[in-house]
Amino acid sequence: MPEFMSDNTPESNQDSASDTNSENKSFSEKSSDVMGKINESLGKVDWTQMGKYGKAAGIIAVVVLAQIIIKVIIDTINFFPIIPGLLELLGVIVVSQWSWQNLRTNENREAVLDKLENLKKTYLG
């Protein structure tokens, strides 16, 4: 077969040579190349900032765990049919009692508004 009709072009010959070259590499050589690249990448990281990221990740993990625990507790409470109704009744009683003590007279209402203003100034500036 003439050379110009051959399926093998010089480019494909080079590709096949590099493929066999990479196949001839042992696993340990490939893994050492990968580990070298990983170590090089890790060497570029500013490890002094990792404390901040660790704290943030810890806080997120604690919040997620707390939410899971709260959900389990609420699901357990909702499992018993009488407890949610009793808790609602307790909430109504507590709000009613607080309202009666703090909102009955004009002086008490003004005191509550003053406390709210002080909290607003303290936390919101």
ROPA-613866 format. One record per atom (N, C-alpha, C, O): atom name; x, y, z; residue number from 1. Coordinates in nm, 3 decimals. Layout:
! residues N
+------+---------+---------+---------+------+
| name |      c1 |      c2 |      c3 | resi |
+------+---------+---------+---------+------+
|   CA |       X |       Y |       Z |  NUM |
...
+------+---------+---------+---------+------+
! end
This chain:
! residues 125
+------+---------+---------+---------+------+
| name |      c1 |      c2 |      c3 | resi |
+------+---------+---------+---------+------+
|    N |   0.084 |  -0.116 |   0.000 |    1 |
|   CA |   0.000 |   0.000 |   0.000 |    1 |
|    C |   0.089 |   0.123 |   0.000 |    1 |
|    O |   0.188 |   0.128 |   0.073 |    1 |
|    N |   0.055 |   0.222 |  -0.080 |    2 |
|   CA |   0.140 |   0.342 |  -0.086 |    2 |
|    C |   0.133 |   0.418 |   0.046 |    2 |
|    O |   0.038 |   0.407 |   0.123 |    2 |
|    N |   0.238 |   0.494 |   0.068 |    3 |
|   CA |   0.251 |   0.565 |   0.194 |    3 |
|    C |   0.144 |   0.673 |   0.210 |    3 |
|    O |   0.099 |   0.696 |   0.322 |    3 |
|    N |   0.103 |   0.739 |   0.103 |    4 |
|   CA |   0.006 |   0.847 |   0.117 |    4 |
|    C |  -0.134 |   0.793 |   0.148 |    4 |
|    O |  -0.221 |   0.871 |   0.187 |    4 |
|    N |  -0.159 |   0.664 |   0.132 |    5 |
|   CA |  -0.289 |   0.606 |   0.162 |    5 |
|    C |  -0.287 |   0.534 |   0.298 |    5 |
|    O |  -0.386 |   0.472 |   0.335 |    5 |
|    N |  -0.181 |   0.543 |   0.368 |    6 |
|   CA |  -0.169 |   0.474 |   0.496 |    6 |
|    C |  -0.255 |   0.543 |   0.602 |    6 |
|    O |  -0.270 |   0.665 |   0.601 |    6 |
|    N |  -0.312 |   0.465 |   0.691 |    7 |
|   CA |  -0.392 |   0.520 |   0.801 |    7 |
|    C |  -0.304 |   0.582 |   0.908 |    7 |
|    O |  -0.352 |   0.665 |   0.986 |    7 |
|    N |  -0.179 |   0.545 |   0.914 |    8 |
|   CA |  -0.090 |   0.597 |   1.016 |    8 |
|    C |  -0.026 |   0.726 |   0.968 |    8 |
|    O |   0.055 |   0.727 |   0.875 |    8 |
|    N |  -0.062 |   0.835 |   1.033 |    9 |
|   CA |   0.002 |   0.963 |   1.004 |    9 |
|    C |   0.110 |   0.984 |   1.108 |    9 |
|    O |   0.110 |   0.916 |   1.211 |    9 |
|    N |   0.202 |   1.076 |   1.085 |   10 |
|   CA |   0.308 |   1.099 |   1.184 |   10 |
|    C |   0.251 |   1.139 |   1.320 |   10 |
|    O |   0.306 |   1.102 |   1.423 |   10 |
|    N |   0.140 |   1.216 |   1.321 |   11 |
|   CA |   0.082 |   1.259 |   1.448 |   11 |
|    C |   0.028 |   1.140 |   1.525 |   11 |
|    O |   0.046 |   1.131 |   1.646 |   11 |
|    N |  -0.040 |   1.048 |   1.454 |   12 |
|   CA |  -0.097 |   0.932 |   1.522 |   12 |
|    C |   0.013 |   0.839 |   1.572 |   12 |
|    O |  -0.003 |   0.772 |   1.674 |   12 |
|    N |   0.125 |   0.836 |   1.499 |   13 |
|   CA |   0.237 |   0.754 |   1.546 |   13 |
|    C |   0.292 |   0.810 |   1.677 |   13 |
|    O |   0.329 |   0.733 |   1.765 |   13 |
|    N |   0.299 |   0.943 |   1.691 |   14 |
|   CA |   0.349 |   1.005 |   1.813 |   14 |
|    C |   0.252 |   0.979 |   1.928 |   14 |
|    O |   0.295 |   0.952 |   2.040 |   14 |
|    N |   0.122 |   0.987 |   1.901 |   15 |
|   CA |   0.022 |   0.964 |   2.006 |   15 |
|    C |   0.031 |   0.822 |   2.057 |   15 |
|    O |   0.026 |   0.798 |   2.178 |   15 |
|    N |   0.044 |   0.727 |   1.965 |   16 |
|   CA |   0.050 |   0.587 |   2.008 |   16 |
|    C |   0.178 |   0.561 |   2.085 |   16 |
|    O |   0.179 |   0.478 |   2.176 |   16 |
|    N |   0.287 |   0.630 |   2.050 |   17 |
|   CA |   0.412 |   0.612 |   2.124 |   17 |
|    C |   0.399 |   0.667 |   2.265 |   17 |
|    O |   0.449 |   0.606 |   2.360 |   17 |
|    N |   0.331 |   0.783 |   2.281 |   18 |
|   CA |   0.316 |   0.839 |   2.415 |   18 |
|    C |   0.219 |   0.755 |   2.498 |   18 |
|    O |   0.235 |   0.746 |   2.619 |   18 |
|    N |   0.117 |   0.694 |   2.433 |   19 |
|   CA |   0.025 |   0.607 |   2.505 |   19 |
|    C |   0.097 |   0.486 |   2.561 |   19 |
|    O |   0.076 |   0.447 |   2.676 |   19 |
|    N |   0.182 |   0.427 |   2.480 |   20 |
|   CA |   0.255 |   0.310 |   2.529 |   20 |
|    C |   0.356 |   0.351 |   2.635 |   20 |
|    O |   0.386 |   0.273 |   2.726 |   20 |
|    N |   0.408 |   0.473 |   2.625 |   21 |
|   CA |   0.501 |   0.523 |   2.724 |   21 |
|    C |   0.431 |   0.538 |   2.859 |   21 |
|    O |   0.485 |   0.499 |   2.962 |   21 |
|    N |   0.307 |   0.595 |   2.857 |   22 |
|   CA |   0.236 |   0.614 |   2.982 |   22 |
|    C |   0.187 |   0.481 |   3.038 |   22 |
|    O |   0.173 |   0.466 |   3.159 |   22 |
|    N |   0.160 |   0.385 |   2.951 |   23 |
|   CA |   0.119 |   0.253 |   2.998 |   23 |
|    C |   0.235 |   0.179 |   3.062 |   23 |
|    O |   0.216 |   0.096 |   3.150 |   23 |
|    N |   0.356 |   0.211 |   3.018 |   24 |
|   CA |   0.474 |   0.144 |   3.072 |   24 |
|    C |   0.510 |   0.197 |   3.210 |   24 |
|    O |   0.585 |   0.131 |   3.283 |   24 |
|    N |   0.458 |   0.315 |   3.250 |   25 |
|   CA |   0.487 |   0.369 |   3.382 |   25 |
|    C |   0.423 |   0.279 |   3.487 |   25 |
|    O |   0.311 |   0.232 |   3.471 |   25 |
|    N |   0.495 |   0.257 |   3.590 |   26 |
|   CA |   0.440 |   0.172 |   3.696 |   26 |
|    C |   0.343 |   0.255 |   3.782 |   26 |
|    O |   0.339 |   0.378 |   3.776 |   26 |
|    N |   0.268 |   0.184 |   3.860 |   27 |
|   CA |   0.170 |   0.249 |   3.947 |   27 |
|    C |   0.238 |   0.341 |   4.047 |   27 |
|    O |   0.187 |   0.449 |   4.076 |   27 |
|    N |   0.351 |   0.300 |   4.098 |   28 |
|   CA |   0.422 |   0.382 |   4.197 |   28 |
|    C |   0.472 |   0.512 |   4.135 |   28 |
|    O |   0.472 |   0.616 |   4.201 |   28 |
|    N |   0.514 |   0.508 |   4.010 |   29 |
|   CA |   0.558 |   0.631 |   3.944 |   29 |
|    C |   0.439 |   0.725 |   3.922 |   29 |
|    O |   0.450 |   0.845 |   3.945 |   29 |
|    N |   0.327 |   0.669 |   3.879 |   30 |
|   CA |   0.208 |   0.753 |   3.859 |   30 |
|    C |   0.161 |   0.813 |   3.991 |   30 |
|    O |   0.128 |   0.931 |   3.997 |   30 |
|    N |   0.159 |   0.731 |   4.096 |   31 |
|   CA |   0.114 |   0.782 |   4.225 |   31 |
|    C |   0.210 |   0.886 |   4.280 |   31 |
|    O |   0.167 |   0.983 |   4.343 |   31 |
|    N |   0.340 |   0.868 |   4.258 |   32 |
|   CA |   0.435 |   0.968 |   4.307 |   32 |
|    C |   0.420 |   1.100 |   4.230 |   32 |
|    O |   0.437 |   1.207 |   4.287 |   32 |
|    N |   0.388 |   1.092 |   4.100 |   33 |
|   CA |   0.362 |   1.214 |   4.023 |   33 |
|    C |   0.239 |   1.288 |   4.078 |   33 |
|    O |   0.241 |   1.409 |   4.095 |   33 |
|    N |   0.133 |   1.211 |   4.105 |   34 |
|   CA |   0.011 |   1.272 |   4.158 |   34 |
|    C |   0.037 |   1.332 |   4.296 |   34 |
|    O |  -0.007 |   1.444 |   4.323 |   34 |
|    N |   0.107 |   1.260 |   4.382 |   35 |
|   CA |   0.136 |   1.310 |   4.516 |   35 |
|    C |   0.225 |   1.434 |   4.509 |   35 |
|    O |   0.210 |   1.526 |   4.589 |   35 |
|    N |   0.316 |   1.436 |   4.415 |   36 |
|   CA |   0.401 |   1.555 |   4.398 |   36 |
|    C |   0.319 |   1.677 |   4.361 |   36 |
|    O |   0.342 |   1.786 |   4.412 |   36 |
|    N |   0.221 |   1.657 |   4.271 |   37 |
|   CA |   0.134 |   1.769 |   4.233 |   37 |
|    C |   0.048 |   1.814 |   4.349 |   37 |
|    O |   0.026 |   1.934 |   4.368 |   37 |
|    N |  -0.001 |   1.719 |   4.429 |   38 |
|   CA |  -0.083 |   1.753 |   4.546 |   38 |
|    C |   0.000 |   1.829 |   4.647 |   38 |
|    O |  -0.045 |   1.931 |   4.701 |   38 |
|    N |   0.120 |   1.782 |   4.674 |   39 |
|   CA |   0.208 |   1.851 |   4.770 |   39 |
|    C |   0.243 |   1.991 |   4.722 |   39 |
|    O |   0.250 |   2.084 |   4.802 |   39 |
|    N |   0.264 |   2.005 |   4.593 |   40 |
|   CA |   0.293 |   2.138 |   4.538 |   40 |
|    C |   0.174 |   2.231 |   4.557 |   40 |
|    O |   0.192 |   2.348 |   4.593 |   40 |
|    N |   0.053 |   2.181 |   4.535 |   41 |
|   CA |  -0.067 |   2.262 |   4.553 |   41 |
|    C |  -0.087 |   2.297 |   4.699 |   41 |
|    O |  -0.122 |   2.411 |   4.731 |   41 |
|    N |  -0.065 |   2.201 |   4.789 |   42 |
|   CA |  -0.081 |   2.228 |   4.932 |   42 |
|    C |   0.025 |   2.323 |   4.984 |   42 |
|    O |   0.002 |   2.395 |   5.082 |   42 |
|    N |   0.140 |   2.325 |   4.920 |   43 |
|   CA |   0.245 |   2.418 |   4.961 |   43 |
|    C |   0.210 |   2.562 |   4.931 |   43 |
|    O |   0.265 |   2.653 |   4.993 |   43 |
|    N |   0.119 |   2.585 |   4.839 |   44 |
|   CA |   0.077 |   2.721 |   4.804 |   44 |
|    C |  -0.032 |   2.775 |   4.896 |   44 |
|    O |  -0.063 |   2.894 |   4.889 |   44 |
|    N |  -0.091 |   2.691 |   4.981 |   45 |
|   CA |  -0.201 |   2.731 |   5.068 |   45 |
|    C |  -0.146 |   2.808 |   5.187 |   45 |
|    O |  -0.043 |   2.772 |   5.243 |   45 |
|    N |  -0.217 |   2.917 |   5.226 |   46 |
|   CA |  -0.181 |   2.994 |   5.345 |   46 |
|    C |  -0.245 |   2.927 |   5.466 |   46 |
|    O |  -0.364 |   2.948 |   5.493 |   46 |
|    N |  -0.167 |   2.847 |   5.538 |   47 |
|   CA |  -0.221 |   2.767 |   5.647 |   47 |
|    C |  -0.253 |   2.849 |   5.770 |   47 |
|    O |  -0.321 |   2.800 |   5.861 |   47 |
|    N |  -0.207 |   2.974 |   5.776 |   48 |
|   CA |  -0.239 |   3.058 |   5.892 |   48 |
|    C |  -0.387 |   3.095 |   5.894 |   48 |
|    O |  -0.440 |   3.128 |   6.000 |   48 |
|    N |  -0.453 |   3.090 |   5.781 |   49 |
|   CA |  -0.595 |   3.124 |   5.773 |   49 |
|    C |  -0.685 |   3.004 |   5.802 |   49 |
|    O |  -0.807 |   3.021 |   5.815 |   49 |
|    N |  -0.629 |   2.885 |   5.813 |   50 |
|   CA |  -0.711 |   2.765 |   5.829 |   50 |
|    C |  -0.783 |   2.761 |   5.963 |   50 |
|    O |  -0.885 |   2.693 |   5.975 |   50 |
|    N |  -0.732 |   2.832 |   6.065 |   51 |
|   CA |  -0.799 |   2.835 |   6.195 |   51 |
|    C |  -0.938 |   2.896 |   6.184 |   51 |
|    O |  -1.032 |   2.849 |   6.248 |   51 |
|    N |  -0.950 |   3.000 |   6.103 |   52 |
|   CA |  -1.080 |   3.064 |   6.083 |   52 |
|    C |  -1.176 |   2.969 |   6.014 |   52 |
|    O |  -1.293 |   2.960 |   6.052 |   52 |
|    N |  -1.127 |   2.898 |   5.915 |   53 |
|   CA |  -1.214 |   2.805 |   5.843 |   53 |
|    C |  -1.255 |   2.688 |   5.932 |   53 |
|    O |  -1.367 |   2.640 |   5.923 |   53 |
|    N |  -1.165 |   2.643 |   6.016 |   54 |
|   CA |  -1.195 |   2.534 |   6.109 |   54 |
|    C |  -1.302 |   2.574 |   6.208 |   54 |
|    O |  -1.393 |   2.496 |   6.237 |   54 |
|    N |  -1.292 |   2.697 |   6.261 |   55 |
|   CA |  -1.394 |   2.746 |   6.354 |   55 |
|    C |  -1.529 |   2.756 |   6.285 |   55 |
|    O |  -1.631 |   2.717 |   6.341 |   55 |
|    N |  -1.529 |   2.810 |   6.164 |   56 |
|   CA |  -1.654 |   2.824 |   6.090 |   56 |
|    C |  -1.716 |   2.687 |   6.062 |   56 |
|    O |  -1.836 |   2.669 |   6.077 |   56 |
|    N |  -1.634 |   2.591 |   6.022 |   57 |
|   CA |  -1.685 |   2.456 |   5.995 |   57 |
|    C |  -1.737 |   2.393 |   6.124 |   57 |
|    O |  -1.839 |   2.323 |   6.121 |   57 |
|    N |  -1.669 |   2.416 |   6.235 |   58 |
|   CA |  -1.715 |   2.363 |   6.364 |   58 |
|    C |  -1.848 |   2.422 |   6.407 |   58 |
|    O |  -1.936 |   2.351 |   6.455 |   58 |
|    N |  -1.862 |   2.553 |   6.388 |   59 |
|   CA |  -1.988 |   2.619 |   6.423 |   59 |
|    C |  -2.102 |   2.566 |   6.337 |   59 |
|    O |  -2.211 |   2.540 |   6.387 |   59 |
|    N |  -2.076 |   2.551 |   6.208 |   60 |
|   CA |  -2.180 |   2.498 |   6.118 |   60 |
|    C |  -2.217 |   2.356 |   6.158 |   60 |
|    O |  -2.335 |   2.321 |   6.158 |   60 |
|    N |  -2.118 |   2.275 |   6.193 |   61 |
|   CA |  -2.146 |   2.137 |   6.233 |   61 |
|    C |  -2.229 |   2.132 |   6.361 |   61 |
|    O |  -2.320 |   2.051 |   6.372 |   61 |
|    N |  -2.198 |   2.219 |   6.458 |   62 |
|   CA |  -2.274 |   2.223 |   6.583 |   62 |
|    C |  -2.418 |   2.268 |   6.557 |   62 |
|    O |  -2.511 |   2.213 |   6.614 |   62 |
|    N |  -2.436 |   2.368 |   6.471 |   63 |
|   CA |  -2.571 |   2.416 |   6.440 |   63 |
|    C |  -2.652 |   2.307 |   6.372 |   63 |
|    O |  -2.769 |   2.286 |   6.406 |   63 |
|    N |  -2.593 |   2.237 |   6.277 |   64 |
|   CA |  -2.663 |   2.129 |   6.208 |   64 |
|    C |  -2.700 |   2.018 |   6.306 |   64 |
|    O |  -2.812 |   1.967 |   6.303 |   64 |
|    N |  -2.606 |   1.982 |   6.393 |   65 |
|   CA |  -2.633 |   1.878 |   6.492 |   65 |
|    C |  -2.744 |   1.921 |   6.588 |   65 |
|    O |  -2.831 |   1.841 |   6.623 |   65 |
|    N |  -2.741 |   2.047 |   6.632 |   66 |
|   CA |  -2.846 |   2.097 |   6.722 |   66 |
|    C |  -2.982 |   2.094 |   6.653 |   66 |
|    O |  -3.082 |   2.059 |   6.715 |   66 |
|    N |  -2.987 |   2.130 |   6.525 |   67 |
|   CA |  -3.113 |   2.127 |   6.453 |   67 |
|    C |  -3.166 |   1.984 |   6.440 |   67 |
|    O |  -3.287 |   1.961 |   6.450 |   67 |
|    N |  -3.078 |   1.890 |   6.419 |   68 |
|   CA |  -3.121 |   1.750 |   6.409 |   68 |
|    C |  -3.176 |   1.702 |   6.543 |   68 |
|    O |  -3.280 |   1.636 |   6.547 |   68 |
|    N |  -3.108 |   1.736 |   6.652 |   69 |
|   CA |  -3.154 |   1.695 |   6.785 |   69 |
|    C |  -3.288 |   1.760 |   6.818 |   69 |
|    O |  -3.377 |   1.693 |   6.870 |   69 |
|    N |  -3.303 |   1.889 |   6.788 |   70 |
|   CA |  -3.430 |   1.958 |   6.814 |   70 |
|    C |  -3.542 |   1.896 |   6.732 |   70 |
|    O |  -3.653 |   1.878 |   6.782 |   70 |
|    N |  -3.514 |   1.863 |   6.606 |   71 |
|   CA |  -3.617 |   1.801 |   6.523 |   71 |
|    C |  -3.660 |   1.666 |   6.579 |   71 |
|    O |  -3.779 |   1.634 |   6.579 |   71 |
|    N |  -3.565 |   1.587 |   6.626 |   72 |
|   CA |  -3.598 |   1.457 |   6.685 |   72 |
|    C |  -3.684 |   1.476 |   6.809 |   72 |
|    O |  -3.781 |   1.403 |   6.829 |   72 |
|    N |  -3.649 |   1.573 |   6.893 |   73 |
|   CA |  -3.727 |   1.598 |   7.014 |   73 |
|    C |  -3.868 |   1.643 |   6.979 |   73 |
|    O |  -3.965 |   1.595 |   7.038 |   73 |
|    N |  -3.881 |   1.735 |   6.884 |   74 |
|   CA |  -4.014 |   1.784 |   6.845 |   74 |
|    C |  -4.096 |   1.672 |   6.781 |   74 |
|    O |  -4.216 |   1.661 |   6.807 |   74 |
|    N |  -4.034 |   1.589 |   6.699 |   75 |
|   CA |  -4.106 |   1.476 |   6.640 |   75 |
|    C |  -4.153 |   1.379 |   6.747 |   75 |
|    O |  -4.262 |   1.323 |   6.737 |   75 |
|    N |  -4.070 |   1.358 |   6.850 |   76 |
|   CA |  -4.109 |   1.270 |   6.959 |   76 |
|    C |  -4.226 |   1.328 |   7.037 |   76 |
|    O |  -4.319 |   1.256 |   7.074 |   76 |
|    N |  -4.221 |   1.460 |   7.062 |   77 |
|   CA |  -4.332 |   1.524 |   7.132 |   77 |
|    C |  -4.460 |   1.517 |   7.049 |   77 |
|    O |  -4.567 |   1.490 |   7.103 |   77 |
|    N |  -4.449 |   1.539 |   6.919 |   78 |
|   CA |  -4.567 |   1.535 |   6.832 |   78 |
|    C |  -4.623 |   1.394 |   6.817 |   78 |
|    O |  -4.737 |   1.376 |   6.775 |   78 |
|    N |  -4.542 |   1.294 |   6.852 |   79 |
|   CA |  -4.589 |   1.155 |   6.842 |   79 |
|    C |  -4.702 |   1.129 |   6.941 |   79 |
|    O |  -4.794 |   1.053 |   6.912 |   79 |
|    N |  -4.695 |   1.193 |   7.058 |   80 |
|   CA |  -4.801 |   1.176 |   7.159 |   80 |
|    C |  -4.910 |   1.279 |   7.131 |   80 |
|    O |  -4.879 |   1.399 |   7.126 |   80 |
|    N |  -5.035 |   1.238 |   7.114 |   81 |
|   CA |  -5.138 |   1.329 |   7.067 |   81 |
|    C |  -5.178 |   1.440 |   7.164 |   81 |
|    O |  -5.223 |   1.545 |   7.119 |   81 |
|    N |  -5.162 |   1.422 |   7.293 |   82 |
|   CA |  -5.210 |   1.522 |   7.387 |   82 |
|    C |  -5.106 |   1.630 |   7.417 |   82 |
|    O |  -5.142 |   1.741 |   7.455 |   82 |
|    N |  -4.978 |   1.598 |   7.402 |   83 |
|   CA |  -4.872 |   1.691 |   7.443 |   83 |
|    C |  -4.869 |   1.819 |   7.359 |   83 |
|    O |  -4.856 |   1.926 |   7.418 |   83 |
|    N |  -4.881 |   1.815 |   7.225 |   84 |
|   CA |  -4.879 |   1.942 |   7.151 |   84 |
|    C |  -4.992 |   2.037 |   7.193 |   84 |
|    O |  -4.970 |   2.158 |   7.202 |   84 |
|    N |  -5.110 |   1.985 |   7.219 |   85 |
|   CA |  -5.221 |   2.070 |   7.265 |   85 |
|    C |  -5.192 |   2.132 |   7.400 |   85 |
|    O |  -5.223 |   2.249 |   7.424 |   85 |
|    N |  -5.132 |   2.053 |   7.490 |   86 |
|   CA |  -5.096 |   2.107 |   7.622 |   86 |
|    C |  -4.989 |   2.215 |   7.611 |   86 |
|    O |  -4.993 |   2.314 |   7.684 |   86 |
|    N |  -4.894 |   2.195 |   7.521 |   87 |
|   CA |  -4.790 |   2.297 |   7.504 |   87 |
|    C |  -4.847 |   2.426 |   7.446 |   87 |
|    O |  -4.804 |   2.535 |   7.483 |   87 |
|    N |  -4.943 |   2.415 |   7.355 |   88 |
|   CA |  -5.008 |   2.535 |   7.302 |   88 |
|    C |  -5.084 |   2.607 |   7.412 |   88 |
|    O |  -5.078 |   2.730 |   7.422 |   88 |
|    N |  -5.155 |   2.532 |   7.495 |   89 |
|   CA |  -5.228 |   2.591 |   7.607 |   89 |
|    C |  -5.132 |   2.659 |   7.703 |   89 |
|    O |  -5.161 |   2.769 |   7.752 |   89 |
|    N |  -5.020 |   2.596 |   7.731 |   90 |
|   CA |  -4.919 |   2.657 |   7.819 |   90 |
|    C |  -4.868 |   2.788 |   7.760 |   90 |
|    O |  -4.851 |   2.886 |   7.832 |   90 |
|    N |  -4.844 |   2.790 |   7.628 |   91 |
|   CA |  -4.798 |   2.914 |   7.563 |   91 |
|    C |  -4.900 |   3.025 |   7.573 |   91 |
|    O |  -4.864 |   3.140 |   7.598 |   91 |
|    N |  -5.027 |   2.992 |   7.555 |   92 |
|   CA |  -5.133 |   3.093 |   7.567 |   92 |
|    C |  -5.139 |   3.146 |   7.709 |   92 |
|    O |  -5.156 |   3.266 |   7.730 |   92 |
|    N |  -5.126 |   3.058 |   7.808 |   93 |
|   CA |  -5.130 |   3.100 |   7.948 |   93 |
|    C |  -5.013 |   3.192 |   7.981 |   93 |
|    O |  -5.032 |   3.294 |   8.047 |   93 |
|    N |  -4.892 |   3.157 |   7.936 |   94 |
|   CA |  -4.774 |   3.238 |   7.966 |   94 |
|    C |  -4.784 |   3.375 |   7.901 |   94 |
|    O |  -4.753 |   3.476 |   7.965 |   94 |
|    N |  -4.826 |   3.382 |   7.774 |   95 |
|   CA |  -4.841 |   3.510 |   7.705 |   95 |
|    C |  -4.949 |   3.595 |   7.772 |   95 |
|    O |  -4.933 |   3.715 |   7.788 |   95 |
|    N |  -5.058 |   3.532 |   7.810 |   96 |
|   CA |  -5.166 |   3.605 |   7.878 |   96 |
|    C |  -5.120 |   3.662 |   8.011 |   96 |
|    O |  -5.149 |   3.777 |   8.043 |   96 |
|    N |  -5.049 |   3.582 |   8.088 |   97 |
|   CA |  -5.000 |   3.628 |   8.218 |   97 |
|    C |  -4.901 |   3.743 |   8.201 |   97 |
|    O |  -4.911 |   3.843 |   8.273 |   97 |
|    N |  -4.807 |   3.732 |   8.106 |   98 |
|   CA |  -4.711 |   3.839 |   8.083 |   98 |
|    C |  -4.783 |   3.967 |   8.037 |   98 |
|    O |  -4.750 |   4.076 |   8.082 |   98 |
|    N |  -4.880 |   3.951 |   7.947 |   99 |
|   CA |  -4.955 |   4.067 |   7.898 |   99 |
|    C |  -5.031 |   4.135 |   8.012 |   99 |
|    O |  -5.034 |   4.257 |   8.020 |   99 |
|    N |  -5.091 |   4.056 |   8.099 |  100 |
|   CA |  -5.167 |   4.113 |   8.210 |  100 |
|    C |  -5.075 |   4.192 |   8.303 |  100 |
|    O |  -5.112 |   4.299 |   8.351 |  100 |
|    N |  -4.955 |   4.138 |   8.328 |  101 |
|   CA |  -4.863 |   4.206 |   8.420 |  101 |
|    C |  -4.798 |   4.328 |   8.357 |  101 |
|    O |  -4.774 |   4.427 |   8.427 |  101 |
|    N |  -4.768 |   4.324 |   8.228 |  102 |
|   CA |  -4.686 |   4.430 |   8.168 |  102 |
|    C |  -4.763 |   4.526 |   8.078 |  102 |
|    O |  -4.710 |   4.632 |   8.046 |  102 |
|    N |  -4.882 |   4.495 |   8.037 |  103 |
|   CA |  -4.953 |   4.581 |   7.943 |  103 |
|    C |  -5.086 |   4.633 |   7.997 |  103 |
|    O |  -5.161 |   4.698 |   7.924 |  103 |
|    N |  -5.117 |   4.605 |   8.124 |  104 |
|   CA |  -5.246 |   4.643 |   8.180 |  104 |
|    C |  -5.259 |   4.793 |   8.199 |  104 |
|    O |  -5.363 |   4.851 |   8.165 |  104 |
|    N |  -5.158 |   4.858 |   8.252 |  105 |
|   CA |  -5.166 |   5.002 |   8.278 |  105 |
|    C |  -5.075 |   5.078 |   8.183 |  105 |
|    O |  -4.986 |   5.021 |   8.120 |  105 |
|    N |  -5.100 |   5.207 |   8.174 |  106 |
|   CA |  -5.023 |   5.293 |   8.085 |  106 |
|    C |  -4.877 |   5.299 |   8.130 |  106 |
|    O |  -4.787 |   5.300 |   8.045 |  106 |
|    N |  -4.852 |   5.303 |   8.260 |  107 |
|   CA |  -4.714 |   5.308 |   8.312 |  107 |
|    C |  -4.637 |   5.181 |   8.273 |  107 |
|    O |  -4.521 |   5.188 |   8.232 |  107 |
|    N |  -4.703 |   5.068 |   8.287 |  108 |
|   CA |  -4.635 |   4.941 |   8.251 |  108 |
|    C |  -4.606 |   4.935 |   8.101 |  108 |
|    O |  -4.500 |   4.888 |   8.060 |  108 |
|    N |  -4.699 |   4.982 |   8.019 |  109 |
|   CA |  -4.676 |   4.982 |   7.874 |  109 |
|    C |  -4.559 |   5.072 |   7.838 |  109 |
|    O |  -4.477 |   5.038 |   7.753 |  109 |
|    N |  -4.552 |   5.189 |   7.902 |  110 |
|   CA |  -4.440 |   5.280 |   7.876 |  110 |
|    C |  -4.308 |   5.219 |   7.920 |  110 |
|    O |  -4.206 |   5.238 |   7.854 |  110 |
|    N |  -4.309 |   5.145 |   8.031 |  111 |
|   CA |  -4.187 |   5.079 |   8.078 |  111 |
|    C |  -4.141 |   4.973 |   7.977 |  111 |
|    O |  -4.022 |   4.961 |   7.950 |  111 |
|    N |  -4.235 |   4.899 |   7.921 |  112 |
|   CA |  -4.201 |   4.798 |   7.821 |  112 |
|    C |  -4.143 |   4.866 |   7.697 |  112 |
|    O |  -4.043 |   4.821 |   7.642 |  112 |
|    N |  -4.205 |   4.975 |   7.652 |  113 |
|   CA |  -4.154 |   5.048 |   7.535 |  113 |
|    C |  -4.016 |   5.104 |   7.562 |  113 |
|    O |  -3.931 |   5.103 |   7.473 |  113 |
|    N |  -3.991 |   5.154 |   7.684 |  114 |
|   CA |  -3.857 |   5.204 |   7.719 |  114 |
|    C |  -3.753 |   5.091 |   7.714 |  114 |
|    O |  -3.642 |   5.111 |   7.665 |  114 |
|    N |  -3.790 |   4.973 |   7.765 |  115 |
|   CA |  -3.699 |   4.858 |   7.760 |  115 |
|    C |  -3.667 |   4.821 |   7.616 |  115 |
|    O |  -3.553 |   4.791 |   7.582 |  115 |
|    N |  -3.769 |   4.824 |   7.531 |  116 |
|   CA |  -3.747 |   4.792 |   7.389 |  116 |
|    C |  -3.656 |   4.895 |   7.323 |  116 |
|    O |  -3.569 |   4.858 |   7.244 |  116 |
|    N |  -3.675 |   5.022 |   7.353 |  117 |
|   CA |  -3.589 |   5.127 |   7.298 |  117 |
|    C |  -3.445 |   5.110 |   7.344 |  117 |
|    O |  -3.352 |   5.125 |   7.265 |  117 |
|    N |  -3.426 |   5.076 |   7.472 |  118 |
|   CA |  -3.290 |   5.055 |   7.525 |  118 |
|    C |  -3.223 |   4.935 |   7.456 |  118 |
|    O |  -3.105 |   4.940 |   7.422 |  118 |
|    N |  -3.302 |   4.827 |   7.435 |  119 |
|   CA |  -3.245 |   4.712 |   7.364 |  119 |
|    C |  -3.210 |   4.748 |   7.220 |  119 |
|    O |  -3.108 |   4.706 |   7.167 |  119 |
|    N |  -3.296 |   4.827 |   7.158 |  120 |
|   CA |  -3.271 |   4.869 |   7.021 |  120 |
|    C |  -3.143 |   4.952 |   7.011 |  120 |
|    O |  -3.063 |   4.932 |   6.921 |  120 |
|    N |  -3.125 |   5.046 |   7.107 |  121 |
|   CA |  -3.005 |   5.128 |   7.106 |  121 |
|    C |  -2.881 |   5.045 |   7.136 |  121 |
|    O |  -2.775 |   5.069 |   7.079 |  121 |
|    N |  -2.895 |   4.948 |   7.226 |  122 |
|   CA |  -2.781 |   4.865 |   7.264 |  122 |
|    C |  -2.733 |   4.778 |   7.149 |  122 |
|    O |  -2.613 |   4.769 |   7.123 |  122 |
|    N |  -2.826 |   4.715 |   7.079 |  123 |
|   CA |  -2.786 |   4.618 |   6.977 |  123 |
|    C |  -2.782 |   4.673 |   6.836 |  123 |
|    O |  -2.705 |   4.625 |   6.754 |  123 |
|    N |  -2.862 |   4.772 |   6.806 |  124 |
|   CA |  -2.865 |   4.826 |   6.670 |  124 |
|    C |  -2.794 |   4.960 |   6.657 |  124 |
|    O |  -2.771 |   5.009 |   6.547 |  124 |
|    N |  -2.760 |   5.019 |   6.770 |  125 |
|   CA |  -2.685 |   5.144 |   6.766 |  125 |
|    C |  -2.763 |   5.267 |   6.763 |  125 |
|    O |  -2.706 |   5.376 |   6.759 |  125 |
+------+---------+---------+---------+------+
! end
